[in-house]
Amino acid sequence: MSTTTTPGVAESPAPAKVSQDRPRRGLRANSTFNFWLFTGPFLIGLVIFVFVPIGWSIWLSFFEARFTVTPSEFVGLENYKSILTNEDFLNSLVTFTVFAAFIVPATWAMSLGLALLVNRLRFMRAFFRSVFFLPTAVSYVAAALIWKMSIFNGVRFGMANTFLGWFGIDNIAWLANPDPPWYWLVIVTVRLWLQSGFYMILFLAALQNIPRELYEAAAIDGAKPGWQTFRHITLPQLRATSTAVILLLLIAAYQAFDEFWNLLPKATWGQPPLVELYKMALGENQNYGVGSAGAVVLTLLICVVTLFQGKIMGFGRGEESK
Amino acid sequence: MTTTAPDLGKVTEPAKAKRGGVMSSTGLYIATGIAAVLFLIPFYLIVRNALMTDPEITGENWKWFPTTIQWSNFSEPFNDVTVDFARSLWNSVVVAVLHTAGILLICSMAGYGLARIPYKHANKVFYAVLATLMVPTAVTFVPSFVLVSSLGWVDSYRGLIIPGLFSGFTCFLFRQYFLGFPKELEEAARVDGLGYWGAYWRIVVPNSLNFFAAMATITFINGWNSFLWPLVIGQDPSAWTVQVALSSYMTNQTVNYHLIFMATAISILPLVFVFLFLQRWLVQGIAQTGIKG
């Protein structure tokens, strides 16, 4: 936590000392003062509400802390041992992995597909873009409510079961039991609907940055419009955007909470990491020690995944390097 | 204006050039139209259920439209005794507005400081901010709750709003934006004798309203829609935001479909209108800062 000292120390700026550093102009002379004037409020808040909780949490994770945040009993790595052998916690990591395996490729394909469609429209393009972008304004709670109460309601009047009924198919209990795991369809489609439009906008912006000379050159070389051009020009040109989108999707999936919490409130299965963390730290036991250890483990995991994926997929290497 | 984002509304050459390719114009519109209908179904369902009676919603046969539109459903969430819906709506308004105003003020100033004001340790400060981006805020809700509860801020606006104001990501986006702000404008301000403070408020901010509008829209939507933190902080129903209230409807013993969907409609519609109205700036803002090639 050495970083906390940087903003903390410099909280009291000393304009007099600074003027020795930069004596050239009056304005420059108090630039240090101005730097802290502008960034100070943010940095003080960042220290108090971001760095202190993180540090406190790391400290708590080494203590026996039930119903208290100022514990005295040091337990070493016991909390970590207990979280890493906790079956619910380990299952939640499996749940996340399955969830990510569905939602990341699905959202990538859907948002890219929508962007390709909208990009080719010549009339009513703004209308269709708005339609696909609109779910961005809806909360996960509201969407989960619509999905659970009206679309994937397990009884006959749910829209999905009504639709299946027209073809003589029996009601499906979408969310009531884990076998067969229909709940994945519900959970994945909620998020797909909510976030595709946002990533579509990113892809649209990237598509419009592709130099049209590339397509002209390809046409002269005899490339057929359609799959060939898409495979050899569009897709490679979108590489940086795709990489970033996949990274963002993965981080978002890792933090999934709202839709699981509301769609599967009483289930013992299909619980993602954050829900388990919530139950552990804020549920009946209020075990802040183990909860904090869980938070530390999850944070480390996501840092590793981010850095690893960044390395593998070349995040940060811009498209200009081509 | 200062925005350099591509105009997403204009038809680019590739779009025209590909005409008559794999997909004819008709096929293209049919595919897009089907996708659009699917995307609009949830909105349709909210409105349909909000304006129906429960027997119609739960009836044997599917009804596409209410026999008579039940406008009187509108007042039902407000008369419901199990959940204080009006209170939760008001809480959401207060939280979302102050959240947006606070973030814009604090993070934009910090972003400007980091982008434009020379200071020999500015890089170190910037890296400290970047480091916080590696730790997802959702994962830190346990330690944040620990801190907020020991400050005695549970069930209060302070607890709901203040911890969320120091967004490293928003600060980062503002920094990136201000790095691209034309220096000439600020230099002109200095010739006129304005310091950093004066130049910022009189020149930089008024010339960045597009970007501020984009950030305000996305911040407001996030503030209005956030669920995990309000759930953690709102232990008492009087501190619930509208999202927590909606969530509680789903686990209630008795389910009043028309009431629940009317409440959902009331919680969504203002946002949808704000969104449609400000969409242009939002799209520009995302295209500009979201990810650059």
Interface residues (C-beta under 8 A of the other chain):
Chain A: T3 T6 P7 A10 D21 R22 L27 R28 N30 S31 T32 N34 F35 W36 L37 F38 T39 P41 F42 L43 G45 L46 I48 F49 V50 F51 V52 P53 I54 W56 S57 L60 V69 T70 L114 L117 V118 N119 R120 L121 R122 R125 A126 F128 R129 S130 V131 F132 F133 L134 P135 T136 A137 V138 S139 Y140 V141 A142 A143 A144 L145 I146 W147 K148 M149 S150 I151 V155 R156 F157 M159 T162 W193 G197 F198 I201 L202 L204 A205 A206 L207 Q208 N209 I210 R212 Y215 E216 A219 K224 P225 G226 W227 T229 A240 T241 A244 V245 I251 Y254 Q255 F257 D258 W261 N262 P265 L274 L277 Y278 A281 L282 Y288 G291 S292 G294 A295 L298 T299 I302 C303 T306 G318 E319 E320
Chain B: A5 P6 L8 G9 V11 T12 E13 P14 A15 K16 A17 K18 G20 G21 V22 M23 S25 L28 Y29 A31 T32 A35 A36 F39 L40 I41 P42 F43 L45 I46 N49 I57 T58 G59 E60 W62 I106 C107 M109 A110 Y112 G113 L114 I117 P118 Y119 K120 H121 A122 K124 V125 Y127 A128 V129 A131 T132 M134 V135 P136 A138 V139 T140 F141 V142 P143 S144 F145 V146 L147 S149 S150 I162 P163 L165 F166 G168 C171 R190 G195 Y196 W197 Y200 I221 W224 N225 F227 L228 L231 V232 Q243 L246 S247 Y249 M250 T251 V255 Y257 I260 F261 T264 S267 I268 L271 V272 V274 F275 L276 Q279 V283 I286 A287 G290 I291 K292 G293
